Amino acid sequence: AQTVTQSQPEMSVQEAETVTLSCTYDTSENNYYLFWYKQPPSRQMILVIRQEAYKQQNATENRFSVNFQKAAKSFSLKISDSQLGDTAMYFCASAGGATNKLIFGTGTLLAVQP
Amino acid sequence: EPEVTQTPSHQVTQMGQEVILRCVPISNHLYFYWYRQILGQKVEFLVSFYNNEISEKSEIFDDQFSVERPDGSNFTLKIRSTKLEDSAMYFCASSELSRGNQPQHFGDGTRLSIL
C-alpha cells in the first residue's frame, strides 16, 4: 500500500522569499515516482515537478526544486523567489505499480504575502 | 497545449438521481482516470481505465459507479443513484502511458452537489 503524508496544513511566505513544503511517503513498490501538484483557486491540478525514485539527482524546474531523501522517504518542495501567483494548495503524490494511480497527501495551503 | 476538458463544470442533482460526468482526454492518451475530492479533503483515486476496461478501482468505486468510453473520445463516469456523500469535485485525468514518467494531466473538474 502507498501512503503520502503532508504535515503542514498551511504555510505562509513573503513574496520573493523561499519556502519549503514537507512530504513523506511510504510504498511497497520498487519503481515509483513522486510528484508535486499545484491547485490554485481556479481548481485545476497542475503538475509542478516530478522525481523518478531511481534517480539520485534532485529534480528542478525553474524556481521549484525538490529534496528527495530516499532512505528517509522524504520528498520536500522548495519554492525560491516566491511569487503571488504561487498561492495555491500544493499536493504531494506518489505513483507506482501497473496502473500508475496517484496517491495524494492531504495538501498544504500556501499563501504568498505581498 | 492540449488539455483535458470536463463538462459540466457544476452539476446539481437530487439524491437518488443518476448523474453522468463527462471528460474528453487528450487525444493521444491511452490511460484514463477519475479522482474525487470531497470539500476540504484530499484527492482520492476512484478508477483507472485502459483498452476499454477498468484496470484498477478503489473501495470507493462500488456498484453505483461505472465508467465507459462510448465513442473513442469521451470518457464518462456514471453514478446510478446518487447519495449526499457523493457531493465532491470529480477530476478526470489522462496519461499517454501507464508510467510515472508520463504524468497525468488533469481537467478542471466537475463540482457535483447532491441535494
Interface residues (C-beta under 8 A of the other chain):
Chain A: N31 Y32 Y33 F35 Y37 S42 R43 Q44 M45 I46 L47 R50 E52 F91 A93 A95 G96 A98 T99 N100 K101 L102 I103 F104 G105 T106 G107
Chain B: Y31 Y33 Y35 Q41 K42 V43 E44 F45 S48 Y50 S55 E56 M89 F91 A93 S95 S98 R99 G100 N101 Q102 P103 Q104 H105 F106 G107 D108 G109
